[in-house]
Amino acid sequence: MSTLSELQATVVDWHGLDPSKFGDLRLFGRFESSRDGQTWLEKAECYLFDKIMVITMEKEPSKRSLRGSVLLKHLKAVARSGDQSEVLEMNLEVDQLPLLKLRSVDKSQLDAWNDVLSSMVNTTK
């Protein structure tokens, strides 16, 4: 089963989102996520598509809940931060979520996400 098929089969409620309109899956990774850099949501699974990033959490075995989504047309900038650049900051043009942070100890994963998101900043408008 592909990552996309698995995602579609395990998310309980898409809250009105239509996965068939997300575009191609670019990246998948496990991160801690935060809106403010103070409170971190552990074990978030992030899926980066051409048009949207979705964040899910395990609800029960083989079931996931949608914890958030970011339309990439609202992505203004991407930068690394933290004492050892372990945080990826996404600046957004959305009042409810002006900043989203992803944290990981896996530097190669952060590098890959930084590169792809940076390339998408000006191409998803």
N, C-alpha and C positions, 0 to 999 in steps of 0.2 A: 504494500500500500504506500502511495506517495505521501510526502509530508502534507501536501494540500488536501488530499483525500482524507487523511487521518484527522486533520484539523476540522474539516467540514463534518466528519462523522462524530467528533467528540465534543464540540462546542454545543452547549445546551440551548442557549438563546442568543441569537445574533443581534438583538435589539434593533431590528429593522434594516440591518446591513445585508447586502447581497454579495456573498463571496465570489460569485461569478463575474462581478464587475471590478474586482480588486486589481486585475492585471496579473502578470507573471510573478511568481514567488522569487524574490531576489536573494533573501537571506533569512535564516532562522537561528535564534540563539536564546540561551537562558541568561537572564540578568536579574539584578535587583533594580527596581525602578522607583523613582521619587519625583514628586512635583516641586519639592522645596529643598531637597538635599539634607533634610533633617530626619524625616520619616521614610523608611525604605520598605517597599513591598518585596518580600523574598520570593524566590522561585518563580519569577514571572517568565513566561515563554513569549518571546517577541517574534513576530512574523512580518517581514518587510516585503511588501508587494510593490508593483509599479506605481500605484496610486494611493496606497494606505499602509500604515503600520498598525497591526492589532496586537494587543497584549492580553494574554490569557493566564489563568491560574487553574491548577487542579482543584476540582470541586469534590470529586470522589474518584475512585479508580475507574479509569477509562471515560471520565466525563470532565469537561473543562468549562469554566465560566469566562465570558468576555469581560475583562477588567477595564479596557479602554481602547480607544482607536485615535489615530492621528491622520487626517488627510494630508498627504505630502504637499499639496498645493499651498498649505499654510506654513511650510518649513522656511524660515528666514536664514538660519545659520546653524552650523554644527561646529563644536569645538571640544577638545579634550581638556579635562581639568582634574583636580585632585592632587594629592602629594606625589603620586607616582603615575599620573595620567590614567588612573583607573576608572574615570568617569567620562562618559560621553554626554555632552549637553546639547539639547536640541532647542533652539529658540524658535518660538512659533508666533504666528499672527492671529492668535486666538485669545480673547479676554479670559475665558474660563481656564485656559491652560497655556500661559505664556512661556513656560519652561518645562521640559521633561528631561530627567536625568536617568541614564542607564549606567549601572556599575557592574564591573566584572573583574576578576583577577586574571582572566585570559586576555592577554595583550593582543594576540593575533586576532581574536574575535573582535575586539574593540577597533583594531586597525581596519579590518574588513568593513565593519559597519560605518566607521568614520569616512572611509574612502567612498563607499557607495552613497551614503547620505549626502556627502559633500558634492558629489557629482549630480545629485538630484535637486539641489537647492534651486538652481536656475532653470531646470528643464521640466519641472512639474507644474509650472504656473499655467 
